[in-house]
Amino acid sequence: MVSARLSRVFIACCDRVGTERGVGWTGGTCVVESDGWVLAERIDRDRGLVHADVDLSLARDKSLNRNNDVLGDRRPELYGSLTEGVSPIR
């Protein structure tokens, strides 16, 4: 949920259920909106589908508020050699 909020993207997380090769899976499947709130999640942890209607165009807005923007506030010049030869996204 935090990753969705920080990056202003929708996340569909698909998790297994039951036990596989000795590993127990929680079945934590969910759909998270770009504000970080859960839109849909599986109620029955053993089976079932998760469905949510989303407006993906909302993920294009990278502003957190009028003073903060996910892409606009980046400072690639501080990343040093990691950004050499890479032009910033504008």
N, C-alpha and C positions, 0 to 999 in steps of 0.2 A: 504494500500500500504506500509505503514511503517512497519507493522508486517511482511509482506512478505520479505522485504529487511533485516530486523534485524535478522530474523530466517532462511533466505535463503530457503524459501518454496514457492510453488505455492499456491495461494488462489483462490477458486471459491466461490464467494459471491452471494447467491440467495436471492433477496429481493422481497417482495410482491408488487403488484400494486393496485391502487384504494383505496377504503375506506372499512374498516372492523371494525364493532362495534364502529364506531365513530372515528377511528384512520386512518389518511391518510398515505399511504405508498408511498415512492418515486420511487420504481421500480429500485433501483440502482444496479441491477445485473451486475457483471463483473467478468472477469478472470484476475488475476494479476500474472506476472511471478516472479521468485525467486529473480530478481533484483529490484522488486518493481514497474515495469512499467506495465501499463494496456495493456493487449493483446487484449481484446475484451470487449465491453460493449453494453448494449442495447441502441439503438438510439431512438426507439419509447417507451416512458416511460409507455404506456398503455398496451403493449402486445409484444410478440415476444420472440425468443430464442437467446441465446448467445452461440457462438461456437468458440473454439480456439484449435489449435494443440499445445501440449506442450511436451517437452522432460523431463519427470520426473526425469531422471538420473541426470540432472543438479542440482537438489535440494540436491543431496548427497555431493556436493562440498560446504563446510561450510566456505570457506575462503572469506573474504571480499576484501582483498588485500594480498600482500606478508607478511605483518606484523600483520594482524588481522584475527582471526579465531573464528567463532561463538561458537564452542564447545571447542576448544583448549584454549581459553582465560578465560574460566570460573574459578572462585575461590571458590569452594564449601566449603572450610575450613572457609570461612568468613561468611557462613550462619548459623553457630552455631548448635543449637539443631535441626534445620530443616533437617540437613543432617546426623545426627547420625544413623549409621546402614545402610546407603545407599551408595553403591559404585558408584563412578563417571563413567559416560559413557566415554569410550576411543575409 
